[in-house]
Amino acid sequence: MDEMSYEEVLQQVGCLLTRNIGYSMLPLLRQNQDSIMIERCDPYHLAKYDVIMFKRVGDRKGKYVLHRILGCRPDGAYWVVGDNCTSGEIVKPEQIIGRMSAVGRNGKTFKTNSEEYQRYVRFWCAPWPIRIAFLRLFYAFAWIREKTGRKTEIRIE
């Protein structure tokens, strides 16, 4: 049997179930533990906070990425950022292959239109400027600790 691309699966079946790979969508998605349902969508009619799968162009061409829309530009492109990232990128509608519709974790499914998921979006995604500033500070302190050789050690006696 020939292996099909994500685009071909979405075109033929309408949805795709796959495992999350990478850390850019933490804390929502855990690498190699959570399943994600991607559905075919109209890439010209997406909304802020939708999580999209797109194909990168440029130096990392062809890589599939799952990030959240944080802004819709007047030219029709989207500004997207991973939930665990401190910088974003511009994605054109032509790069988008689908929208995440559900997350599977520990035998449970969370749809993106559920109240539980919407609480996560309000808490973690809506205050994104504060979150990005916090993450940058956190990563800067981690980098300093690594460079100075300081380790946090807890002793129980």
C-alpha positions in Angstrom: 0.0 0.0 0.0 1.3 3.4 -1.0 1.8 6.0 1.8 -0.4 9.0 1.4 0.4 12.6 2.4 -1.6 14.4 5.0 -3.1 16.5 2.2 -4.2 13.4 0.3 -5.8 11.8 3.4 -7.7 15.0 4.1 -8.8 15.3 0.5 -10.1 11.7 0.3 -11.4 11.1 3.8 -12.0 14.6 5.2 -10.2 14.1 8.5 -6.8 12.8 9.8 -6.0 11.3 13.1 -2.3 11.5 14.1 0.1 11.7 17.0 1.5 15.0 18.2 5.2 15.4 17.6 7.1 18.3 19.2 6.8 20.7 22.1 5.5 23.8 20.5 1.9 23.3 21.6 2.6 22.5 25.3 0.7 22.5 27.6 -2.2 21.6 25.3 -0.5 18.8 23.4 2.1 16.4 24.8 4.7 14.9 22.4 4.0 11.3 21.4 1.2 11.0 23.9 -1.7 13.0 22.6 -3.7 12.3 19.4 -5.0 15.1 17.3 -7.9 15.1 14.8 -7.3 17.4 11.8 -10.3 18.2 9.6 -10.4 19.7 6.1 -11.4 23.4 6.3 -11.7 26.5 4.2 -8.3 28.2 4.8 -9.8 31.6 3.9 -12.4 31.5 6.7 -10.5 30.7 9.9 -10.8 32.5 13.2 -8.5 33.8 15.9 -7.5 30.9 18.3 -8.1 28.2 15.7 -5.3 25.6 15.7 -4.2 24.9 12.1 -1.9 22.4 10.4 0.1 24.0 7.7 3.1 23.2 5.6 6.2 25.4 6.0 7.8 27.2 3.1 11.4 28.6 2.9 14.3 27.1 4.7 12.2 24.5 6.5 10.1 23.8 3.5 7.7 20.8 3.6 7.6 20.5 7.4 4.1 20.0 8.9 3.4 22.4 11.7 0.5 22.7 14.2 0.2 26.2 15.6 -2.6 28.6 16.8 -3.9 31.6 14.9 -3.4 34.7 17.0 -4.1 37.3 14.3 -5.7 37.7 10.9 -4.0 40.1 8.6 -5.7 42.4 6.1 -4.0 40.6 3.2 -5.7 37.3 4.2 -2.6 35.7 5.9 -2.5 34.6 9.5 -0.1 35.3 12.3 0.4 31.9 14.1 2.3 30.9 17.3 2.7 27.7 19.1 1.3 27.7 22.6 4.8 27.1 24.0 6.6 29.5 21.6 7.8 33.1 22.1 7.7 34.1 18.4 5.4 33.5 15.5 5.3 33.4 11.8 3.1 34.4 8.9 1.1 31.7 7.2 -0.7 32.1 3.9 -4.1 30.3 3.3 -2.4 28.3 0.6 -0.1 26.6 3.2 -3.0 25.5 5.4 -4.1 21.9 5.1 -6.5 21.6 8.0 -7.8 22.7 11.4 -7.6 20.8 14.6 -11.0 19.7 15.8 -10.2 17.4 18.7 -7.5 16.2 21.1 -7.3 12.6 22.4 -5.6 12.0 25.8 -5.7 9.0 28.1 -8.8 7.5 26.3 -10.8 10.8 26.4 -11.6 13.1 23.6 -11.8 16.9 23.9 -13.4 18.7 21.0 -12.3 22.2 20.3 -15.9 23.5 20.7 -16.2 22.0 24.2 -16.4 24.2 27.3 -13.3 22.6 28.8 -11.2 23.4 25.7 -12.7 27.0 25.5 -11.6 27.5 29.2 -8.1 26.6 28.2 -8.2 29.1 25.3 -9.4 31.9 27.6 -6.8 31.1 30.3 -3.7 30.3 28.2 -4.2 31.8 24.7 -6.3 35.0 25.1 -3.6 36.7 27.3 -0.9 35.7 24.8 1.2 38.9 25.2 1.6 38.2 28.9 2.3 34.5 28.2 4.9 35.3 25.6 6.7 37.8 28.0 6.5 35.2 30.8 8.0 32.4 28.6 10.8 34.7 27.3 11.7 35.5 30.9 11.5 31.8 31.9 13.7 30.7 29.0 16.2 33.5 29.7 16.6 32.4 33.3 17.0 28.8 32.2 19.7 29.8 29.7 21.5 31.8 32.4 21.3 28.9 34.8 22.7 26.5 32.2 25.6 28.8 31.3 26.6 29.5 34.9 26.4 25.8 35.8 23.9 26.4 38.6 21.6 23.5 39.2 18.6 23.5 41.4 18.9 20.7 43.9 16.5 19.7 46.6 17.8 17.7 49.5 15.6 15.7 51.8 17.3 14.7 55.0 
